[in-house]
Amino acid sequence: MPPTTFVDRLRAVVSVFWREVAKFGVIGAISFVIDLGGMNLLTHTVLSHKPTTAKILSGVVATIFAWVGNRSWTFRHRRSRPAAHEVTLFFLVNGVALAIAAAVLAFSHYVLGFQTRLADNVASVIGIGLGTLFRFWSYRRFVFAGEHPGDPEDDQSSAASERNNANLAG
């Protein structure tokens, strides 16, 4: 039964929002471990003098994991586009977020001269944080922007649809 009062609709929207935030946080935490862990693994082994390259490679792996997790769990109720369209938007958004994270790391490492592993990790965490804020906003706004339960706009559009169907039937 759809919410009837403004307060009920507001509660439903807030409930959906916080569930999305929690799920996004779980997927994000796992992606964070993949990203930061992958970067450290690569910089300790085969890419010891290329932290930005290591960051980009680990970010790509984390992004693939995040696509699967967010599409199939976090925003599954919002999917309204063909998968090819969603994945294209998803990777564009993540490309921008990865560029934000890589730019913060590159700025810290090459411009500011903070070239220790600790400094690279701190810069990476800051960059991932900024990229995460951008991702969450972009996923909700552009990538997984379909209808979802509890949205007052959905209730209004479904009510209008029901009125139109009743007018057509009678």
C-alpha angles and dihedrals in degrees: 000000000000120000111267107192129056091247091052091050092047091051090050092051092047091047092052091045094052093045088053091048091051094048091043087051093053093048089043093051092053091045089049091055090048092048100044094035092049092048091051093046091051095044091049092051131017100002101041094143098036109068095159092053090047089050093052094048094048090045091055092053091047090048093055090052091047092051092056094043097045095043096046099036121007100044102015091123091056099054110123104139130076112273092245091057093046094047091050092052091042094054092044090053091045090047089058091045091048090049089052091052094044091047092052090049093045092047092050095043102039106022102034092033096230096148105159122110089245091054091047090051093048091049090047092052091049091048092047089050093052091045091049093056089051091047097051092049092045095046092053094041103040117001104046097019098139128119118295135184118268097027111133090215089058090052091051093047092047090049090051090048091051091050090050091049090049090050091050092048097047 
